[in-house]
Amino acid sequence: MCGRTAFIAYQVARAPVRHDISNWSSGISSSGARGPKPCALLTSTSTVPQRRTVSPTIACTWSHSPTSVVVANADEPLIVWAAQTAREVVWVDTATTWTQDASLCPNCGSNLAREQPDHTAGSGGDWHCTGCDLAQPTADYRVLDGKIIDRRQQVWDPELNVPGAFNISNAACALAAAELMGVDPGTALVGMRTVSAPAGRFATAHFGDTTARLLLAKNPAGWAEALPLAQTQTVVLAIDSAAADGRDVSWLWDVEYERLAGRTVIATGPRAQDLAVRLGYAEVEHRCIPDLAAALAGHPEPVDVIATYTPFQRLRKMGGV
């Protein structure tokens, strides 16, 4: 999430602004603009299978690195806990429906109680700890029905040129950060709408006679967002286990591939066989074609491709994106 949000924020204002972007898959971005220096904390999700211990570790690191102003995701318990030490926090209800990274309170270890999110409406569920006072804070900005409501209760239609509810969440955080830097919300949204294929995400590429749209999914939370975006009858899933992808692919079992039932699915990439096993248990009909070029050859209709980081970068080069 960090790269997309930082890229969106970069488009907000064309004045000289330095953006320092962490390469953590967990998601942190900051700005060196004059005045308040907002740091956006969106999610603690990690790619690696040990994310249930890695995510709290990252959150603990954040909690010991206070910044001047933090824009934080109020739906994420680990983020809320980590952001508490900041001098000032702007809370954003991102309507996140992903809840699998925090079942225990990071503060006291008790169970977290949640109102279940509405996956159909795309609205998150409130949460609180059953053993201490850690709870979802009241949001300054909210995402509701695809719109962004700012701290003055003004409603903004983002009208982004990138798909997905998660990008509206990204835009809400970028909008909050932009306002902290003195940028008018309307001006900020004009800049955001210039983003269409950040770092190749959602780009259309051509592989011989095959037209493909490229989607990046780096962890189960990313897959949960990417799978609903796959609209074509034929869907290509590309998996690897290089360092950037995470060596252990057991996370495949945390992804709801059952959503692809009834489609033509092709598993490709160096770990295609592992993915094929998971698809088999999901009762999704599929073909296993480990070679990327072969998997993308000979499709008369457009296809959507969802890939982890390493094959995604290879596909960008192959498709000239």
C-alpha positions as CSV (number, residue, x, y, z in Angstrom):
1,M,0.0,0.0,0.0
2,C,2.8,2.3,0.7
3,G,4.0,2.8,-2.9
4,R,0.5,3.5,-4.3
5,T,-0.3,6.0,-1.5
6,A,3.0,7.8,-1.8
7,F,2.6,7.9,-5.6
8,I,-0.9,9.4,-5.2
9,A,0.4,11.9,-2.6
10,Y,3.2,12.9,-5.0
11,Q,0.7,13.8,-7.6
12,V,-1.2,16.0,-5.2
13,A,1.1,19.0,-5.6
14,R,3.7,19.8,-8.2
15,A,5.7,22.0,-5.9
16,P,9.1,20.6,-5.0
17,V,8.3,18.0,-2.3
18,R,10.7,15.2,-1.3
19,H,9.0,11.9,-0.6
20,D,10.9,9.2,1.3
21,I,9.2,5.8,0.8
22,S,10.1,2.8,2.8
23,N,10.4,-0.5,0.9
24,W,8.6,-2.4,3.7
25,S,5.6,-4.3,2.3
26,S,3.9,-3.4,5.5
27,G,3.3,0.2,4.3
28,I,4.8,3.4,5.5
29,S,5.4,6.6,3.6
30,S,6.5,10.1,4.7
31,S,7.0,13.5,3.2
32,G,9.7,16.1,3.7
33,A,7.5,19.0,2.8
34,R,7.9,22.3,4.8
35,G,5.6,22.6,7.8
36,P,4.0,19.5,9.3
37,K,5.7,16.3,8.2
38,P,2.9,13.7,7.9
39,C,3.7,10.0,8.1
40,A,1.0,7.7,6.7
41,L,0.5,4.4,8.5
42,L,-1.9,2.2,6.5
43,T,-1.4,-1.5,7.2
44,S,1.0,-3.8,9.1
45,T,0.4,-6.7,6.7
46,S,3.6,-8.5,5.7
47,T,4.2,-10.8,2.8
48,V,6.0,-13.5,4.8
49,P,4.1,-16.3,6.4
50,Q,5.4,-15.3,9.9
51,R,3.4,-12.1,9.5
52,R,1.5,-12.7,12.8
53,T,4.7,-12.1,14.6
54,V,6.4,-9.8,12.1
55,S,3.5,-7.3,12.0
56,P,3.5,-6.6,15.7
57,T,7.3,-6.3,15.5
58,I,7.0,-3.7,12.8
59,A,4.3,-1.9,14.8
60,C,6.5,-1.9,17.8
61,T,9.3,-0.3,15.8
62,W,6.8,2.5,14.7
63,S,5.7,3.0,18.2
64,H,9.3,3.9,19.3
65,S,9.8,6.3,16.3
66,P,7.4,9.2,17.0
67,T,7.0,11.7,14.2
68,S,5.5,15.2,14.2
69,V,2.1,14.2,12.6
70,V,0.8,10.7,11.8
71,V,-2.1,9.9,9.4
72,A,-3.2,6.5,10.6
73,N,-5.7,3.8,9.6
74,A,-8.2,3.6,12.5
75,D,-9.4,0.2,11.3
76,E,-6.1,-1.5,12.0
77,P,-5.5,-2.4,15.7
78,L,-1.7,-2.7,15.3
79,I,-1.6,0.7,13.5
80,V,-3.7,2.4,16.2
81,W,-1.5,0.9,18.9
82,A,1.7,2.0,17.2
83,A,0.5,5.5,16.4
84,Q,-0.5,6.4,19.9
85,T,3.0,7.7,20.7
86,A,2.9,10.4,17.9
87,R,2.5,14.0,18.9
88,E,-0.6,14.4,16.7
89,V,-2.6,11.7,15.0
90,V,-5.2,12.2,12.2
91,W,-7.4,9.1,12.1
92,V,-8.8,7.7,8.9
93,D,-11.6,5.1,8.8
94,T,-10.6,3.4,5.6
95,A,-13.5,0.9,5.6
96,T,-11.0,-1.9,5.5
97,T,-12.6,-5.4,5.5
98,W,-9.3,-7.3,6.0
99,T,-9.1,-8.4,9.7
100,Q,-6.7,-11.4,9.7
101,D,-3.5,-9.6,10.9
102,A,-4.7,-8.8,14.5
103,S,-6.9,-11.1,16.6
104,L,-5.1,-10.3,19.9
105,C,-4.6,-6.9,21.5
106,P,-1.0,-5.7,20.9
107,N,-1.2,-3.8,24.2
108,C,-2.3,-6.4,26.7
109,G,-2.7,-9.7,24.7
110,S,-6.5,-10.0,25.3
111,N,-8.9,-10.9,22.5
112,L,-10.1,-8.2,20.2
113,A,-13.9,-8.0,19.7
114,R,-15.0,-6.9,16.3
115,E,-18.2,-6.0,14.6
116,Q,-17.9,-8.0,11.4
117,P,-17.1,-5.9,8.3
118,D,-19.6,-5.8,5.5
119,H,-17.7,-7.2,2.5
120,T,-20.6,-6.6,0.1
121,A,-21.0,-2.9,1.1
122,G,-17.2,-2.5,1.6
123,S,-17.5,-1.1,5.1
124,G,-15.2,-2.1,7.9
125,G,-16.3,-3.3,11.4
126,D,-15.5,-1.4,14.6
127,W,-13.2,-3.1,17.1
128,H,-12.2,-2.9,20.7
129,C,-10.0,-4.8,23.2
130,T,-11.8,-7.0,25.8
131,G,-9.1,-6.5,28.4
132,C,-8.0,-2.9,28.2
133,D,-9.1,0.5,26.7
134,L,-7.5,0.1,23.3
135,A,-10.3,0.6,20.8
136,Q,-11.0,2.0,17.3
137,P,-10.7,5.8,17.6
138,T,-13.2,8.2,16.2
139,A,-12.1,9.0,12.7
140,D,-11.3,12.5,11.3
141,Y,-11.7,11.3,7.8
142,R,-14.0,8.4,6.6
143,V,-14.5,6.3,3.6
144,L,-18.2,5.6,3.1
145,D,-19.9,4.2,0.0
146,G,-16.9,5.0,-2.2
147,K,-16.8,8.6,-1.0
148,I,-14.3,10.4,1.3
149,I,-15.7,12.5,4.1
150,D,-13.2,14.9,5.5
151,R,-12.8,16.4,9.0
152,R,-15.3,19.2,8.1
153,Q,-17.9,16.6,7.0
154,Q,-17.5,17.6,3.4
155,V,-18.0,14.7,1.0
156,W,-15.6,14.2,-1.9
157,D,-16.0,11.8,-4.8
158,P,-12.5,10.6,-5.6
159,E,-13.2,9.6,-9.2
160,L,-9.9,7.8,-9.4
161,N,-8.4,6.3,-12.5
162,V,-7.2,3.2,-10.6
163,P,-9.7,0.5,-9.5
164,G,-10.4,-1.1,-6.1
165,A,-11.8,0.0,-2.8
166,F,-8.3,-0.2,-1.4
167,N,-7.2,2.7,-3.7
168,I,-10.1,4.8,-2.3
169,S,-8.6,4.0,1.2
170,N,-5.2,5.1,-0.1
171,A,-6.7,8.3,-1.5
172,A,-8.4,9.1,1.8
173,C,-5.0,8.9,3.6
174,A,-3.3,10.8,0.9
175,L,-6.0,13.5,1.1
176,A,-5.5,13.8,4.8
177,A,-1.8,14.1,4.4
178,A,-2.2,16.7,1.6
179,E,-4.4,18.9,3.8
180,L,-1.8,18.8,6.5
181,M,0.6,20.1,3.9
182,G,-1.7,23.0,3.1
183,V,-3.1,21.6,-0.2
184,D,-6.8,22.2,-0.9
185,P,-8.8,18.9,-1.1
186,G,-10.1,19.7,-4.6
187,T,-6.6,20.4,-5.9
188,A,-5.3,17.2,-4.2
189,L,-8.0,15.1,-5.9
190,V,-7.2,16.6,-9.3
191,G,-3.6,15.4,-8.8
192,M,-4.7,12.0,-7.7
193,R,-6.8,11.5,-10.8
194,T,-3.7,11.7,-12.9
195,V,-2.6,8.3,-11.5
196,S,-3.6,5.4,-13.7
197,A,-0.9,2.7,-13.6
198,P,1.5,3.4,-10.7
199,A,4.7,1.3,-11.2
200,G,2.8,-0.9,-13.7
201,R,-0.1,-1.7,-11.5
202,F,-3.3,-2.0,-13.6
203,A,-1.4,-1.4,-16.8
204,T,-2.4,-3.1,-20.0
205,A,0.4,-5.0,-21.7
206,H,0.6,-7.0,-24.9
207,F,2.3,-10.4,-25.1
208,G,2.2,-11.3,-28.8
209,D,-1.5,-11.4,-29.7
210,T,-2.6,-11.5,-26.1
211,T,-3.8,-8.4,-24.3
212,A,-3.4,-8.6,-20.5
213,R,-4.1,-6.3,-17.5
214,L,-1.4,-6.6,-14.8
215,L,-2.4,-6.7,-11.1
216,L,0.0,-6.9,-8.2
217,A,-0.7,-8.9,-5.1
218,K,2.1,-9.3,-2.5
219,N,0.3,-10.9,0.5
220,P,-3.1,-12.4,1.4
221,A,-4.5,-8.9,2.1
222,G,-3.5,-7.8,-1.4
223,W,-4.9,-11.0,-2.9
224,A,-8.2,-10.4,-1.1
225,E,-8.4,-7.0,-2.9
226,A,-7.1,-8.1,-6.3
227,L,-9.2,-11.2,-6.8
228,P,-12.5,-9.2,-7.1
229,L,-10.9,-7.0,-9.7
230,A,-10.2,-9.9,-12.0
231,Q,-13.1,-9.6,-14.4
232,T,-12.0,-11.7,-17.4
233,Q,-13.1,-15.2,-18.0
234,T,-9.5,-16.4,-18.2
235,V,-7.4,-15.4,-15.2
236,V,-3.6,-16.0,-15.0
237,L,-2.0,-16.3,-11.6
238,A,1.8,-15.9,-11.4
239,I,3.6,-17.0,-8.3
240,D,7.3,-17.1,-7.2
241,S,9.2,-17.5,-4.0
242,A,12.2,-15.2,-4.5
243,A,13.3,-13.0,-1.6
244,A,10.9,-10.2,-2.6
245,D,8.0,-12.6,-2.7
246,G,8.7,-14.4,0.5
247,R,10.5,-17.8,0.4
248,D,7.7,-19.8,2.1
249,V,4.5,-19.9,0.0
250,S,2.3,-21.4,2.7
251,W,0.4,-18.0,2.7
252,L,-1.4,-19.4,-0.4
253,W,-3.7,-21.2,2.0
254,D,-4.8,-17.9,3.5
255,V,-6.1,-16.7,0.1
256,E,-9.7,-17.3,-0.9
257,Y,-9.1,-18.7,-4.4
258,E,-12.5,-20.2,-4.3
259,R,-13.7,-16.9,-5.7
260,L,-12.4,-18.0,-9.1
261,A,-14.7,-21.0,-9.4
262,G,-16.2,-21.2,-12.9
263,R,-13.4,-19.3,-14.6
264,T,-10.5,-20.6,-16.7
265,V,-7.5,-20.3,-14.4
266,I,-3.9,-20.7,-15.4
267,A,-1.2,-21.2,-12.7
268,T,2.2,-20.0,-13.8
269,G,5.6,-19.0,-12.4
270,P,8.3,-21.0,-10.6
271,R,5.9,-22.0,-7.8
272,A,3.0,-22.8,-10.2
273,Q,2.8,-26.4,-8.9
274,D,2.2,-25.1,-5.3
275,L,-0.5,-22.8,-6.5
276,A,-2.0,-25.7,-8.5
277,V,-2.3,-27.8,-5.3
278,R,-4.1,-24.9,-3.6
279,L,-6.4,-24.4,-6.5
280,G,-7.2,-28.1,-6.5
281,Y,-8.3,-28.0,-2.9
282,A,-10.4,-24.9,-3.7
283,E,-12.1,-26.9,-6.5
284,V,-11.1,-24.4,-9.1
285,E,-10.5,-25.8,-12.5
286,H,-7.0,-24.8,-13.7
287,R,-4.0,-25.5,-15.9
288,C,-0.5,-25.4,-14.7
289,I,2.0,-23.8,-17.1
290,P,5.1,-22.7,-15.2
291,D,6.6,-20.7,-18.1
292,L,5.3,-17.1,-18.1
293,A,5.5,-16.6,-21.8
294,A,3.7,-19.9,-22.6
295,A,1.0,-19.1,-20.0
296,L,0.2,-15.8,-21.7
297,A,0.4,-17.1,-25.3
298,G,-2.6,-17.6,-27.5
299,H,-5.5,-15.9,-25.7
300,P,-7.9,-14.4,-28.2
301,E,-9.8,-12.4,-25.5
302,P,-8.2,-10.1,-22.9
303,V,-7.0,-11.7,-19.7
304,D,-6.4,-10.4,-16.2
305,V,-3.0,-11.4,-14.6
306,I,-2.5,-11.4,-10.8
307,A,1.1,-11.8,-9.9
308,T,3.4,-11.6,-6.9
309,Y,6.3,-9.1,-7.0
310,T,9.0,-11.0,-8.9
311,P,6.9,-12.3,-11.8
312,F,5.1,-9.0,-11.9
313,Q,8.4,-7.2,-12.6
314,R,9.2,-9.8,-15.2
315,L,5.8,-9.3,-16.9
316,R,6.4,-5.6,-16.9
317,K,9.6,-6.1,-18.8
318,M,8.1,-8.6,-21.2
319,G,5.1,-6.4,-21.9
320,G,7.2,-3.2,-22.2
321,V,5.3,-1.5,-19.3
